[in-house]
Amino acid sequence: MNIDIICVGKIKEKYIKEAIEEYSKRLSRYCNLNILEVLDEKTVENASSTVCEKIKLSEANRIEKYIKNDAVLVTLEIDGKMLDSVEFAGKISKWGVDGFSDIQFVIGGSIGLHKSICDKADYHLSFSKMTFPHQLMRVILLEQIYRSYRINNNEPYHK
């Protein structure tokens, strides 16, 4: 299975980079993982909705370049479907059984994803109603993908 994580912005914090590297290493025995970063736009404090839409559209245009037509496209959205870890593992397994060899997860920038990207998604996923920093969301997503492979391979995982 090929898994792409398309995300907006670069990681600056050392502890987040280290966590991403650790989960990438762990996942290497289960799948081919690619983390694809697109440039983020600077967002001013209290930006108007018009400015936010322009920013999200600009980021969406960059994201669009990486989207594969034959992949399952999963957007991370606050209003997406919440799953527990076993259900998430089941989704990943089902997509593979259904013949998909590529899954692409998209994490937006600090103000979220443009509607044009969300509309293309095959699945809208939420990890919580809470808001997380988009950089930290990479780590959370990687951990859950890793956990999914452990579950699907009947290997021990922390409950």
C-alpha positions in Angstrom: 0.0 0.0 0.0 1.2 3.5 -0.8 0.2 6.2 1.6 0.7 9.9 0.9 0.2 12.6 3.5 -0.3 15.9 1.7 0.1 18.7 4.2 0.4 22.4 4.2 3.5 24.0 5.7 6.8 22.9 6.9 7.6 21.5 10.4 9.8 23.7 12.4 9.7 22.1 15.9 12.4 19.5 16.5 10.2 17.3 18.7 7.5 17.1 16.0 10.1 16.3 13.4 11.5 13.5 15.6 8.0 12.0 16.2 7.3 12.1 12.4 10.6 10.4 11.7 9.9 7.7 14.3 6.4 6.8 13.0 7.7 7.0 9.4 10.4 4.4 10.3 7.8 2.2 12.1 5.5 2.4 9.1 8.2 1.4 6.6 7.6 -2.3 7.3 3.9 -2.0 6.4 3.6 0.5 3.6 5.3 3.0 1.3 4.9 6.4 3.0 5.3 9.8 1.4 4.9 13.1 3.2 4.3 15.8 0.6 4.5 19.4 1.9 3.1 22.3 0.1 3.9 25.9 0.9 1.6 27.6 3.3 0.4 31.2 2.9 1.0 33.7 5.7 -2.3 34.4 7.5 -2.7 37.6 9.4 -4.5 37.7 12.7 -8.2 38.3 12.4 -8.1 38.0 8.6 -11.5 38.6 6.8 -13.4 35.6 5.4 -12.5 36.8 1.9 -8.8 36.8 2.7 -9.1 33.4 4.3 -10.9 32.0 1.2 -8.1 33.4 -1.0 -5.4 31.8 1.2 -7.2 28.4 1.3 -7.7 28.5 -2.5 -4.0 29.3 -3.1 -3.0 26.3 -0.8 -5.6 24.1 -2.5 -4.0 24.8 -5.9 -0.7 23.5 -4.5 -2.4 20.5 -2.9 -4.2 19.7 -6.2 -0.9 19.0 -8.0 -0.3 15.9 -5.8 -3.8 14.4 -5.9 -3.9 11.1 -7.8 -7.1 10.2 -9.7 -6.9 6.5 -8.7 -6.2 7.0 -5.0 -8.6 7.1 -2.1 -8.6 10.7 -1.0 -9.2 11.4 2.7 -9.5 14.9 4.0 -9.0 15.7 7.7 -11.8 18.0 8.7 -13.4 18.9 12.0 -16.8 18.0 10.6 -15.7 14.7 9.2 -16.6 11.3 10.5 -15.1 10.3 13.8 -13.9 6.7 14.1 -12.3 4.7 16.8 -8.9 3.0 16.1 -10.4 -0.3 15.1 -12.9 1.3 12.7 -10.1 3.3 11.2 -8.0 0.1 10.7 -11.1 -1.5 9.1 -11.3 1.4 6.6 -7.7 1.1 5.6 -8.1 -2.6 5.2 -11.3 -2.3 3.2 -9.7 0.2 0.8 -6.9 -2.3 0.1 -9.4 -5.1 -0.4 -11.4 -2.9 -2.7 -8.3 -2.8 -4.9 -6.9 0.6 -4.0 -3.1 0.7 -3.8 -2.9 4.4 -2.9 -4.5 6.3 0.0 -3.9 10.0 0.2 -4.6 11.9 3.4 -4.8 15.7 3.2 -4.1 18.0 6.2 -4.9 21.7 5.6 -3.1 24.7 6.9 -3.9 26.7 10.0 -7.3 27.9 8.6 -8.3 24.6 7.1 -8.9 23.2 3.6 -10.6 24.9 0.7 -14.0 23.5 -0.3 -12.6 22.4 -3.7 -10.4 19.9 -2.0 -13.0 18.7 0.5 -15.4 18.2 -2.4 -13.0 15.8 -4.2 -12.6 13.6 -1.1 -13.8 10.1 -0.9 -13.9 10.2 2.8 -14.0 13.1 5.4 -12.2 12.1 8.6 -12.2 13.9 12.0 -10.1 13.0 14.9 -12.0 15.2 17.3 -14.2 18.2 17.6 -11.2 19.9 19.2 -8.8 21.9 17.1 -5.2 20.7 16.9 -2.2 22.5 15.4 -1.9 21.2 11.8 1.7 20.3 12.4 0.8 18.1 15.4 -2.0 16.5 13.3 0.7 14.8 11.2 2.0 13.0 14.2 -1.5 12.0 15.4 -2.4 10.7 11.9 0.9 8.8 11.5 0.3 7.2 14.9 -3.2 6.1 14.0 -2.0 4.7 10.6 0.7 2.8 12.4 -1.9 1.5 15.0 -4.1 0.5 12.1 -1.5 -1.7 10.6 -0.8 -3.3 13.9 -4.5 -4.0 14.4 -4.9 -5.4 10.9 -1.9 -7.7 11.3 -3.2 -8.9 14.7 -0.1 -7.5 16.4 -0.3 -6.0 19.9 -1.1 -2.4 20.3 -1.7 -0.2 23.3 -5.4 0.1 24.0 
